[in-house]
Amino acid sequence: MDRAVRRRRQALFLFFFLPGIAVSSWVTRTPDVRDLLGVSTGEMGLILFGLSVGSMGGILCSGRLVSRFGTRPVIALGTSLIVASMLVVGAGSAVPSAPMVAAGLCVFGAGMGAGEVAVNVDGADVERLTGTAVPPTLHGCFSLGTVIGGLAGMAATAAGLPVVQHLVAVAVIATAILFHALRAVPSGIGLKHGSAGAQAAAPSERQVWRDRRLLLIGGIVLAMALAEGAANDWLPLLMVDGHGVDAALGSLVFVGFAASMTLGRFCGTYFLNRFGRTAVVQASAVSGALGLVLVIFSDNAVVAAAAVLFWGLGASLGFPVALSAAGDSGPDQTARVSLVATIGYVAFLVGPPALGFLGDHYGLRSAMLVVLVFVVAAIGIAPAAGKRNSEVARGGSPEAPAQRAPAADASEVADERP
């Protein structure tokens, strides 16, 4: 592999690793931020809604930005927004100001959403150049970042480090990563000229809505995105309020969740190659459901904390595997993956305030019953993620993972939230 390409691939890994550190730094401090702001669980859900709104905005704008300016400027913009968000959230916690924290989370979501799409476009180009799979490792790096950031957050919580100092330190580290890694990303990747593709996109998007199998795949993504997002948004508070552990132990439980997500994503390719998508999605949903059942219904904090590992393993592969299934579910791959990714982001958008509202009235443990219902439903609809019969007839394995041609520009790559 060419040295420049190797450095570029490593840079992309860093650009996924960085948001993982940032998001887990925020998540591990949510109990402290909630106490500093003096808000209820329901009000905390509204604050988290800022993160979801920002993410959706970043996703919706990123494709056009990459097509017009290329991946390098959009990656730089997205990462810069993540750096700025850490400073705003930290300042909002110190003031304290709930609107400022919500605004900071909105900026964070916008930066992460826009940046991920640009990194995925660049990763697809690297995949074309090297002939090796890049996206699975990218998302594994995100999960690895959440583990390291979670451990640092747990240590900061245990040491009583103020939230603002912790998040400023994260911003400094993120800035250093940005300047180091951006040099390896070339200019011009993802640029698209002409409008013929844009003119043809709308009819394709309308047609894929009529595909029943694709909508079932969207249901899988919805369930798994809700399972992942619920843990990312609420797990430390769930352990603190629902199981009576202190904030440091709540952060440790989140680290366990992130570690199991990392393990699942780095090892997932082996199981996909051996057992196929349907079996992997079903096993993931069963694992996630088992973990949720124990977290919700067990009164033993140790059992609940251990069950989070099953929850994390279950949530690790469902979202990316279902997006891969959407890509080979029929013609117009871009429209299909975009539709399913949008369905998944509905869970990230609606989930935080909805679970916060339920948690305010019934407790967070009871609120997680909604997540459990969706994950159990995913077990039944998992066969929709298998290969199409037409592909089997052409000689392909009915359950082999999709081997998709890498995209050349932003209109051909849909974001996969890690």
GUPA-146584 format. One record per residue (C-alpha): x, y, z; residue in three letters. Coordinates in steps of 0.1 Angstrom, whole numbers, plus 5000, padded with zeros to 4 digits. Layout:
N
XYZALA ...
END
This chain:
418
500050005000MET 501350354991ASP 502650545021ARG 500450845013ALA 497350625012VAL 498350455044ARG 498650785062ARG 495350895047ARG 493650585060ARG 495150635095GLN 493950995094ALA 490350885087LEU 490550645116PHE 491550945138LEU 488551145125PHE 486250865137PHE 488150815169PHE 487851185179LEU 484051205180PRO 484050885200GLY 486151045227ILE 484051365226ALA 480651195229VAL 481750965257SER 483251265276SER 479851435275TRP 477951115283VAL 480051025314THR 479451375328ARG 475651385323THR 474851315359PRO 477151605370ASP 475751835343VAL 472151755353ARG 472951845389ASP 474752165380LEU 471852275358LEU 469252175384GLY 466952015358VAL 464651725359SER 464951405338THR 462351535314GLY 464151875310GLU 467351685305MET 465651505276GLY 464851835260LEU 468551945264ILE 469551625247LEU 467151705219PHE 469651965208GLY 472151695200LEU 469551515179SER 468551825160VAL 472151915152GLY 472851565140SER 469951565117MET 470851905103GLY 474451795097GLY 473351475079ILE 470951665057LEU 473451925047CYS 476651725044SER 476051555010GLY 475551894993ARG 478552045011LEU 480851755001VAL 479651754965SER 480352134963ARG 483552164983PHE 485051814987GLY 485651605018THR 488651795032ARG 486952125040PRO 483851945054VAL 485951715076ILE 487752025089ALA 484452215095LEU 482851915113GLY 485751855136THR 486052235143SER 482352235153LEU 483051935177ILE 485852135193VAL 483752445197ALA 480852235211SER 483052105240MET 483852465249LEU 480152575248VAL 478852275267VAL 481652325294GLY 480852695297ALA 477052625299GLY 477652385327SER 479852635346ALA 477452935342VAL 475052735346PRO 472752765315SER 470552485301ALA 469952675268PRO 473752715264MET 474352345270VAL 471552255245ALA 473152485219ALA 476552335225GLY 475051985219LEU 473352105187CYS 476752235174VAL 478251895184PHE 475551705165GLY 475951915134ALA 479751875134GLY 479551495140MET 476851445113GLY 478551645086ALA 481951515094GLY 480951155094GLU 479451175059VAL 482651335046ALA 484851075063VAL 482650795048ASN 483050945013VAL 486850965018ASP 486850615032GLY 485050475002ALA 487750624980ASP 490550475001VAL 488650144999GLU 488650164961ARG 492450234961LEU 493449964985THR 490749694978GLY 490349645016THR 487249715037ALA 487550045055VAL 484050145069PRO 483849855095PRO 487149965110THR 486150335109LEU 483150255131HIS 485250035153GLY 487550335159CYS 484550545169PHE 483650285196SER 487250255207LEU 487250635212GLY 484150605233THR 485950355255VAL 488950565260ILE 486950885265GLY 484650705289GLY 487550585310LEU 488950935311ALA 485451065320GLY 485050815348MET 488450915362ALA 487551285360ALA 484251215377THR 485951015405ALA 488551285410ALA 485951555412GLY 487351745382LEU 484952025372PRO 483051955340VAL 484352275323VAL 488052175328GLN 487351825316HIS 485651935284LEU 488252215277VAL 490951945279ALA 489051735254VAL 488752035231ALA 492552085232VAL 493151715224ILE 490651735195ALA 492352045181THR 495751865181ALA 494251565163ILE 492551785137LEU 495751965127PHE 497751645127HIS 495351435107ALA 493951685082LEU 497351715064ARG 496951355052ALA 493551415035VAL 493851524999PRO 491751794983SER 489051734956GLY 487651404969ILE 483851394966GLY 483451684943LEU 480551644919LYS 479951844887HIS 476651894870GLY 473051854882SER 471851554863ALA 472251324893GLY 470351564915ALA 467551594890GLN 467151214889ALA 467351164927ALA 463851274936ALA 461951014916PRO 464250734929SER 463650844965GLU 459850834960ARG 460050484944GLN 461950324973VAL 459350424998TRP 457050154981ARG 459549874987ASP 458149665016ARG 461349485023ARG 463249805024LEU 460849945050LEU 461349635071LEU 465049695069ILE 464250045081GLY 462449895110GLY 465549705120ILE 467650025118VAL 465050215138LEU 465149955166ALA 468949925168MET 469450295165ALA 467050345194LEU 468950085214ALA 472250245208GLU 471050605212GLY 469150525245ALA 472450395260ALA 474450685247ASN 471950945261ASP 470750785293TRP 472850495305LEU 474850675333PRO 471650845346LEU 469850515343LEU 472350345366MET 472450645390VAL 468750705393ASP 467450355385GLY 469950135403HIS 471350375430GLY 475050365420VAL 477250675423ASP 478150885393ALA 481650735389ALA 480250385388LEU 477550495364GLY 480350625341SER 482150285345LEU 478950105333VAL 478850325302PHE 482550235295VAL 481549875297GLY 478749935271PHE 481250115249ALA 483749835252ALA 481249575242SER 480249795212MET 483849805202THR 484349435205LEU 481249365185GLY 482249605157ARG 485849475154PHE 484749115155CYS 481549145135GLY 483049075100THR 484048725111TYR 480548635122PHE 478948805091LEU 481248595068ASN 480448275087ARG 476748305096PHE 475348575073GLY 473348895080ARG 470048745090THR 471648525118ALA 473848815130VAL 470949065131VAL 468748815150GLN 471548725175ALA 472249095180SER 468649165187ALA 468348875211VAL 471548995229SER 470249345231GLY 466849235244ALA 468449015271LEU 470549305283GLY 467549535284LEU 465349285303VAL 467949245330LEU 468649625333VAL 464949695335ILE 463749415358PHE 466649325379SER 466949505413ASP 470549395416ASN 472849675405ALA 475749425397VAL 473449215375VAL 472149525357ALA 475749655351ALA 476849315337ALA 473749305315ALA 474849625298VAL 477549415281LEU 474849215263PHE 473049535255TRP 476249685239GLY 476949365219LEU 473449365206GLY 473549725195ALA 476949715179SER 476149555145LEU 472449605139GLY 472649955125PHE 475549915101PRO 474549565090VAL 471049685082ALA 472449975062LEU 474549735042SER 471449525036ALA 469649835023ALA 472349904999GLY 471949564981ASP 468149544985SER 467549664949GLY 468449934924PRO 469250294933ASP 471550214962GLN 472050574971THR 468350644976ALA 467850314995ARG 470650365020VAL 469750735024SER 466150635032LEU 467050375058VAL 469750605074ALA 467050875077THR 464750635094ILE 467550545118GLY 468150915126TYR 464450955135VAL 465250735165ALA 468150955174PHE 465951265170LEU 462851155188VAL 464350915213GLY 466051145238PRO 463051365246PRO 460551085245ALA 462550865269LEU 463151175291GLY 459451245292PHE 458650885302LEU 461450875326GLY 460251185343ASP 456851025349HIS 457550655353TYR 461350635359GLY 464050565334LEU 463950185340ARG 460350175330SER 460950415300ALA 463450155286MET 460449915280LEU 459850115248VAL 463350035236VAL 462849665246LEU 459649645225VAL 461449775194PHE 464449545198VAL 462249235203VAL 460349335171ALA 463749345152ALA 464148965160ILE 461048895139GLY 461949115109ILE 465649025108ALA 465148795077PRO 464549115056ALA 468349185060ALA 469248875040GLY 470348865004LYS 467748904976ARG 466648584958ASN 467848734925SER 471348764939GLU 471248404952VAL 470148284917ALA 473248454902ARG 475348234924GLY 475948454954GLY 475548324990SER 472048395004PRO 473548535035GLU 477048665025ALA 477749025035PRO 477249285007ALA 480249364986GLN 479349704973ARG 481249914949ALA 482750204967PRO 481150544960ALA 482850814941ALA 481151124955ASP 478951244983ALA 475751154966SER 476650784966GLU 477550755003VAL 475050765031ALA 476150825067ASP 476250545092GLU 476150675128ARG 478450475149PRO 
END
